[in-house]
Every structure is written in structure tokens, then in C-alpha cells.
Amino acid sequence: MLEPNKIRNILLDRDGTIIRDMNYLSDPQKVIFLQNAAYALNRLYSAGMNLFLVTNQSGIARGYFTHKDFWKVQEKFRSELAKYNVFFESEVYCPHDPNACCNCRKPATGLWEQLRRENNLTPEESLVIGDKLSDIIFGLNSGLQSTILVLTGKGTKEMQKLNFSLPEIESYFEIKNPLNSQVPHVIAKDLQSATDWILAEKLKH
């Protein structure tokens, strides 16, 4: 049973969820936030949520950019969010190729285990938001309390992979008892709508 009033920790994918998916982003000048995404993060942060970035970055293993390039992008990411008074507790990433069979590439749970260990997190107080089914399965594999798929980035195409009839969504749609192990608990139009769901559910309790 979902208990969003207990949520304290928000794990977020980056590309396609918060910023535009630029296909192996390595240039800080190409960091472009999705509409209302920074404002949505401000709402979460102002509500006392702890924010954590969890991202796959196989472009490093593929040789498209380096670890240093990744952190330069993150510096730009952080500096832009600071203008909205938004600060992440931690940023973790997997640099490996999808065929590397590592334990840190989502949907594997290595990045969750790292965050849990370093920040004393509990799955009952945590949820994940992302635009890919790998984000959703990552959350389910990690035992997180809730998973939210946003329809920005690759979200709409990812939904087509599921045998699930989706009604037209103006903001968000809650799936209380998903039968398919890959179906998210909530489908949201974007990060702003995901935030609407989180904060509305908390106010009910």
C-alpha cells in the first residue's frame, strides 16, 4: 500500500527527467532544463525532501566523454539549480557499458545500495522518478516505496513497451495495484506533475 506521507527521499534520473536528453551529454552549455523542472525541484526541496541524482552514463565507457566531462556537466547542473535554491544531497552514476554486467547500471540496485549506505536511507521513505522503465525496475528491485514514470524524454515510448492501456493524462495517474512487475505506481505528465502527486498525497495525511 502506498504511503506517500512517509516519503523523505526522492531519487531522480537526470536526462529526460530533469533536463533534455541530448544523447550522451558532455557539453555543460547544452544543459537545458525541461519546462518547470527546476521549479518542481524547488517545491520538493522546500517541502523538506532530500534529493538524490541517480543516472546511467554509458557514454563514458563508450568513449564519448570522460568522467571529468561528466562532472563539468554536473557543475553546470548544480549552479543552475542553485538559482532556484535547489541542492542535491548526492549524485551517483554508472559509467559502464550496458554489456558490462555491473551491479550499478539501472535497473541493477548498486547505486541505491551506495546511496542507502552513505546517507542512511530506508526504502520505505524513498521513491524514484524517471523517464525509462529501467528507472522503474530499479526502484522496484530496490524495494522503494513508490515509482513514478514521467512522460518526458523517452517516457512515452517506454510506456509502449508495456501491455497497459493508458488513459489520457492531464497531470498524473495512479496505479494502485500494478499487476505487471514493470508497471510504475504513478505515471505523470512531467516532473511538475510528479511533484503535484507527491505533495498532494502528503497533504492527505
N, C-alpha and C positions, 0 to 999 in steps of 0.2 A: 504494500500500500504506500502510495506517495505521501510524504510528509514534508512539503517544501518549507514549512515554517522552521525546520531544523537546519536548513541549508546555511552554511557559513563559507564554503569554499567553492569557487567557480573555476573550473578548468576550461580553458578556451583554446581552440585551434586558431591559427593566425590567418593563413592565406585562404580567401574565400569566405571567411567568417568575420574577421575584423577589418582586414584590408583587401584590396583587389588581388586576385590570384594572377600574378604576372608571369607564371610559368618559369620557375627557377629564379626567383627574385634575388639579385645580387647588387643592385644599384640603389643606395639609400634615397636618391632623388625620385625613385619610382614607387616609394611608399605612399599609397593613396588609400585613405580610409573610406570604407563603404559608407553610404549615406546614413547618418545618425548613429554610426557605430561608436564613435568616441563619446557622444552624449549618453548612449546606453551604458557604456562602461562607467561613466561618471555617476549615473544613477545607482549602479550596483555598488560602486566603491563608497558612495555617500551613504548607502544603506548599511554599511559595515561589512560588506562581503570581502573576502580575501581572494584576489585574482591571481591565477597561475596560467602561464602560457605553456602549451604542450603541442609541439609541432614536428612533423616529419620533414627532413631537409635532405633528401637523397641527392640533390644537386651537388653536394659536397663529394660524395662517393663517385658520382658520375664525372667529376672533374670540371663541372660548370662554374663553380666558385669555391672559395676556401672557407675554413672556419672563421678566419679574420673577416672575410666579406660578410658572412652571416652576422657577426657581432656589430659590424658597421651599420647594417640594416637595422639591427635591434636598437642601436644608439639613436637612430633617427625615429624609430617607432616610439621609444621611451620619451624622447624630447617633445614629440608632437602630443603625446598623451598627457605629459606634464602640464601642458597649456590648459587642459581640461581638469586638472587636479586628479589625475588617474595614475596610480602606481601599482605595478605588479609585484607580488611577493617574490616570485621566482619565475625563471624562464628556462625550460628544458627542451632539448631537441634530440632527434635521432638523425645522425649524419649518414646512415648506411643505405646501401642499395637494397631494393625490395627482395632480392635473391640472397641476401647475406644471412638470413635466418637468425638475426639478432633478437634479443629479448626486449629491445627498446623501441622498435618501429611499431607504431599503432597499426593494427589493433592489439599487439602484444602489450603486456602490462608493465614493462620495465620502467617507463617514465613515471607511471603512477607510483610504483614502489619507491622510486627515488624521491619523489615529492612527499610521499607519506612519511618516509624515514627522516628526511631533512626538515620537515615542517610539522611533524607530529599530527598528521591529518587522519581522519577517520572516513571510511566510505559512506557512512550513514549521514555525514554532514557535507557531502560533496556531490557535485554534478558536473557534467561535461556538456559543452556546446560546440558543435562543429558542422561542417557542410558535407561531410563524407560519411559513408557507412562505417569506414574504419574508425572514425571517432566514436560512433555509437557502439560498435562492438567492443572497442577499447573500454568504454565506460561500463558496459555490461560484464565484460571479462574481469574488470577491476572491482565489481560489486558496488559501484557507485549508486547513490540513491535514485538519481534521475539522469536521463539522457535527452538532449534536445538537438534535433536536426534542423538547421536553418536552410532555407531555400535559396540563399545567395550562393555565389561561387558555383560549385558543382552540385549543390543540394538538389535541384530539380531533376537532374539526370540521375543522381544516385537513387532518388525515390522510384524511378522507373525500373530499377533492378528488383524491387520488392513486389510481391504479389499482394498489393494493398491498394484498395480503392480510396483515393484521397479526395475529400470534398474541396470545393474552392475555399481558400483560406484568405481571410482579410487580415488576420493577426496571428492567431495560433490555434492549434487543435490538439487536444489531449487524448491520448490513447491509454485508457486506464488499465486495460488487461491485454497487452500485446501478446498474441499467440505465437508470432514468428520471433525467434530469438534475435533477429537483426532489426526489428522494428523499434524505433525510439519511443520513449514515453510521451514526448511532445514534438510536434512539428510546428515550426514558427516561420513566418514570412521572412524575418531577418533578425539581427541581434537585438534591435529595439523591441520587437515583438516577443522575443525570448525573455527579455528583461521584464516586459509587461506581465508575462505569466509568472515569473519568479516572485516579483514584488506583490502581485495581486493575490497569489496563493498564500504568501506570508501574512498578509493583512487579514485573511480569513480566520486566523488562529490567534 
